[in-house]
Amino acid sequence: MTSQENSSRPRLAVIDYGMGNLRSVLRAWQHIGADAYLVHAPKELEGADAVVFPGQGAIVDAMRLLKDTGFDHAIRDWIAADRPFFGVCLGFQALFEHSEEGDSEGLGVFKGSVKRFRVDPTLKIPHMGWNTVTFEEGAPYTDGLVSGQDQFYFVHTYYVEPADPALTLFETDYGGKFVSGVCSGRCVATQFHPEKSQAKGLHLYRNFLRTL
């Protein structure tokens, strides 16, 4: 690939703050044509067209690492400037004010909290595996997806409860409805893992790239 061809590909900075399923996320974006690369310090975000914030594990550890690296301020500033951003799983939950997991504070980008599932004991926790999402038609991020039919891959014990229902992009049912994705301006974040969701997950990522 020539440097000219590479320069035409959207540059996606995938935040590496010390934890998360980075390689699978990186490969997924690269597979659909993005120039995706890992960044290890906020200064490396310069020149990126979009930021991807993946994550898995405990939010207490994630917040400590974000503060240690300075990515906490960088993420807040990036979203506040309405620059393209995609958060995944823990990278979704951390955008809110507080989590019941470890009684931890989040980044506070959005008002709301992260709560532990309290569902029928016949349902296993964590919520793990394939599940459908529902959404209102018309958003560029959902173009070509089918509400209530297309399935995505989940692995989580906690779910987000936004203070503002208008943030909701996706909803999922697991012993009751919960918000499985949000959108505000050019910020999108999902509880499910698009990079593990095969064709439909890659389709969602492609929709995001088309908005850049």
C-alpha positions as CSV (number, residue, x, y, z in Angstrom):
1,M,0.0,0.0,0.0
2,T,1.4,3.4,-0.9
3,S,1.6,6.3,1.6
4,Q,-1.1,8.1,-0.5
5,E,-3.5,5.2,-0.2
6,N,-2.8,4.9,3.5
7,S,-3.4,8.6,4.1
8,S,-7.0,8.2,2.6
9,R,-7.9,5.7,5.3
10,P,-9.5,7.1,8.5
11,R,-6.9,7.2,11.3
12,L,-8.3,5.6,14.4
13,A,-6.4,5.9,17.7
14,V,-7.2,2.8,19.9
15,I,-6.4,3.7,23.5
16,D,-4.0,1.3,25.2
17,Y,-4.1,2.2,28.9
18,G,-2.9,-1.1,30.2
19,M,-6.0,-3.4,30.0
20,G,-8.6,-4.5,27.5
21,N,-9.1,-6.7,24.5
22,L,-7.0,-4.5,22.3
23,R,-5.8,-6.8,19.6
24,S,-9.2,-8.1,18.5
25,V,-10.5,-4.5,18.5
26,L,-7.5,-3.3,16.5
27,R,-7.8,-6.1,13.9
28,A,-11.6,-5.5,13.5
29,W,-11.1,-1.9,12.5
30,Q,-8.1,-2.7,10.3
31,H,-10.2,-5.4,8.6
32,I,-12.8,-2.9,7.5
33,G,-10.3,-0.4,6.1
34,A,-9.3,1.9,8.9
35,D,-5.8,2.9,9.7
36,A,-6.1,1.8,13.3
37,Y,-3.2,1.9,15.7
38,L,-2.5,1.8,19.4
39,V,-1.8,4.9,21.4
40,H,-0.1,4.8,24.9
41,A,-0.2,8.5,25.8
42,P,-2.6,11.4,25.3
43,K,-0.2,13.3,23.1
44,E,-0.4,10.4,20.6
45,L,-4.0,11.3,19.8
46,E,-2.8,14.2,17.7
47,G,-3.7,13.6,14.1
48,A,-6.3,11.0,14.8
49,D,-9.7,11.2,13.0
50,A,-11.4,9.2,15.8
51,V,-10.7,7.6,19.2
52,V,-11.7,4.1,20.1
53,F,-11.8,3.3,23.9
54,P,-12.0,-0.5,24.3
55,G,-12.0,-2.2,27.7
56,Q,-12.7,-5.2,29.8
57,G,-12.1,-6.0,33.4
58,A,-12.8,-4.0,36.6
59,I,-13.7,-0.3,36.4
60,V,-11.7,0.4,39.5
61,D,-8.5,-0.7,37.9
62,A,-9.4,1.0,34.6
63,M,-10.0,4.4,36.2
64,R,-6.8,4.2,38.1
65,L,-4.9,3.5,34.9
66,L,-6.7,6.2,33.0
67,K,-5.8,8.7,35.7
68,D,-2.2,7.5,35.8
69,T,-1.8,7.9,32.0
70,G,-3.8,11.2,31.7
71,F,-6.3,9.5,29.4
72,D,-9.1,10.5,31.7
73,H,-8.7,14.2,30.8
74,A,-8.0,13.4,27.2
75,I,-11.2,11.4,26.7
76,R,-13.3,14.1,28.4
77,D,-11.8,16.8,26.3
78,W,-12.1,14.8,23.0
79,I,-15.8,14.1,23.6
80,A,-16.5,17.7,24.8
81,A,-15.0,18.9,21.5
82,D,-17.6,16.6,19.6
83,R,-14.9,14.6,17.9
84,P,-15.6,11.1,16.7
85,F,-15.4,8.5,19.6
86,F,-16.4,4.9,20.0
87,G,-16.4,3.2,23.4
88,V,-16.8,-0.6,23.9
89,C,-17.9,-2.5,27.0
90,L,-15.9,-1.0,29.9
91,G,-15.2,1.9,27.6
92,F,-18.9,2.5,27.6
93,Q,-19.5,2.1,31.3
94,A,-16.6,4.3,32.3
95,L,-18.2,7.3,30.5
96,F,-20.8,7.7,33.3
97,E,-20.5,9.2,36.8
98,H,-20.5,6.2,39.1
99,S,-20.4,2.4,39.1
100,E,-21.6,0.0,41.8
101,E,-18.6,-2.1,41.0
102,G,-16.1,-1.2,43.7
103,D,-18.2,2.0,44.4
104,S,-16.1,3.6,41.8
105,E,-16.3,7.0,40.1
106,G,-16.3,7.1,36.3
107,L,-15.3,9.8,33.9
108,G,-18.5,11.7,34.3
109,V,-18.9,12.5,30.6
110,F,-22.6,11.6,30.9
111,K,-24.8,11.7,34.0
112,G,-25.9,8.3,35.1
113,S,-24.7,5.2,36.9
114,V,-23.6,1.6,36.3
115,K,-25.5,-1.0,38.2
116,R,-25.2,-4.7,38.9
117,F,-27.8,-7.0,37.2
118,R,-30.5,-8.0,39.7
119,V,-32.5,-10.5,37.6
120,D,-34.4,-13.7,37.9
121,P,-32.0,-16.3,39.5
122,T,-32.7,-18.6,36.5
123,L,-30.7,-16.1,34.4
124,K,-27.0,-16.4,34.6
125,I,-24.8,-13.5,35.6
126,P,-22.7,-12.3,33.9
127,H,-24.9,-11.8,30.9
128,M,-22.8,-13.7,28.3
129,G,-23.4,-14.6,24.7
130,W,-25.6,-13.4,21.8
131,N,-28.6,-11.2,22.3
132,T,-30.6,-8.8,20.1
133,V,-30.7,-5.1,20.3
134,T,-33.6,-2.7,19.5
135,F,-33.3,0.8,18.2
136,E,-35.2,3.5,16.4
137,E,-34.7,3.6,12.7
138,G,-33.0,6.4,10.9
139,A,-29.6,6.9,12.7
140,P,-26.6,6.7,10.5
141,Y,-25.0,4.2,12.9
142,T,-27.8,1.7,12.5
143,D,-28.2,1.9,8.8
144,G,-28.5,-1.6,7.3
145,L,-29.1,-3.2,10.7
146,V,-32.5,-4.8,11.7
147,S,-33.9,-3.8,15.1
148,G,-35.0,-6.7,17.3
149,Q,-33.4,-9.3,15.0
150,D,-29.7,-8.7,14.6
151,Q,-27.6,-10.1,17.4
152,F,-24.4,-8.9,19.1
153,Y,-22.1,-10.5,21.6
154,F,-22.2,-9.5,25.3
155,V,-20.0,-10.2,28.3
156,H,-21.0,-8.1,31.4
157,T,-22.2,-8.2,35.0
158,Y,-23.1,-4.5,35.2
159,Y,-25.3,-2.3,33.0
160,V,-25.6,1.4,32.4
161,E,-28.6,3.5,33.5
162,P,-28.3,6.9,31.9
163,A,-29.9,9.9,33.6
164,D,-31.0,11.2,30.2
165,P,-33.1,8.7,28.2
166,A,-32.3,10.7,25.0
167,L,-28.8,9.2,25.0
168,T,-30.2,5.7,24.3
169,L,-29.1,4.3,20.9
170,F,-29.6,0.6,21.6
171,E,-31.7,-1.4,24.2
172,T,-31.5,-5.1,25.1
173,D,-33.6,-7.4,27.2
174,Y,-32.1,-9.6,29.8
175,G,-34.6,-10.1,32.6
176,G,-35.8,-6.6,31.7
177,K,-34.7,-3.9,29.3
178,F,-31.4,-2.1,29.7
179,V,-29.5,0.4,27.7
180,S,-26.9,-1.4,25.5
181,G,-25.6,1.6,23.6
182,V,-25.7,5.4,23.6
183,C,-25.1,8.2,21.1
184,S,-24.5,11.9,21.8
185,G,-23.2,14.0,18.9
186,R,-20.3,12.1,17.4
187,C,-19.8,9.9,20.5
188,V,-21.0,6.3,20.2
189,A,-20.6,3.6,22.9
190,T,-21.9,0.1,23.2
191,Q,-22.1,-2.5,26.0
192,F,-21.7,-5.3,23.5
193,H,-18.5,-6.1,21.6
194,P,-18.8,-5.3,17.9
195,E,-15.4,-6.9,17.3
196,K,-16.8,-10.2,18.6
197,S,-20.1,-9.9,16.9
198,Q,-19.0,-11.1,13.5
199,A,-20.7,-9.6,10.4
200,K,-23.2,-7.4,12.3
201,G,-20.5,-5.9,14.5
202,L,-18.3,-5.1,11.6
203,H,-21.3,-3.5,9.9
204,L,-21.8,-1.2,12.9
205,Y,-18.1,-0.3,12.8
206,R,-18.3,0.4,9.0
207,N,-21.3,2.7,9.7
208,F,-19.2,4.6,12.2
209,L,-16.4,5.0,9.7
210,R,-18.8,6.4,7.1
211,T,-19.6,9.3,9.4
212,L,-15.9,10.5,9.6
